Amino acid sequence: MRLVPFPRFFTLALVLVFGFLSLASCGPSPVPTPPPGDIGIFSEGIELAETEPGTLRLSGIADTVIGPADQIEVLNGGDDSGLVSVTSAPVAADGSFEVTFAGTLADVVRVQAFGPEGRSVPVDLKSDAAGGVEPVSEPPCGIISPALELDLPAVAVGQPSSGTVTLESNCAGLGFDGLALVDDAEWTFDVDVGVPTDLTPGATATITVTFTPQAAGASTNYLLLTLAGGAPAIRPVTLHGVGQP
């Protein structure tokens, strides 16, 4: 059963009100990349279809992306198809978009919109078997912090900038089976436990991610954690770094 969305003018009003309140309540942030929240994604306007075996099309009608976004990026973590891909496409002036990429309707995809001065919060979506999408519920096993994305401090070109991601087991026999970066050209990681390993309840693994920019500008990457005993099996954390001249 599909939820009936609020009228779009009401949704936009809520986005603006909550955005204003969040800015009013927070002081200056040391995070170098633009804070999320200036751009929103209205998931009720998104359709996911398999155009041919192994090929998916994710599309959004007008006003699906709210705010000054010019690009949509889709990560297919490959939970079912085994493929891992990152595909970008332009966002039209009316907030619509269309992205074609490899995968199957059983895959979980991460969608995020970017603009010149901001970005949306990433959302994890899957097919609802009726042509639309539905949010992926929080897995019952394995707590990742930060849950969605990690911003690293801005750094001069050629210098390293680091941050940490932690995985905590909240169930019996959580298998930490793999760890990878989608793009390792400027990014590396180190983990304080051997992988693969089983994490007992309450045990944690700390992953240190390092970005060493080779050119000035923003960079987005994905850290993929492969877990056994939780669904989805591949859990992404979006990484953001900025190289300064």
Secondary structure, 3 states (H helix, E strand, C coil): CCCCCCCHHHHHHHHHHHHHHHHHHCCCCCCCCCCECCCEECHHHEEEEEEECCEEEEEECCCCEECCCCEEEEEECCCCCCCCEEEEEECCCCCCEEEEEECCCCCCEEEEEEECCEECCCEEEEECCCCEEEECCCCCCCEEECCCEEECCCEECCCCEEEEEEEECCCCCEEEEEEEECCCCCEEEEECCCCCEEECCCCEEEEEEEECCCCCEEEEEEEEEEEECCCCCEEEEEEEEEEEC
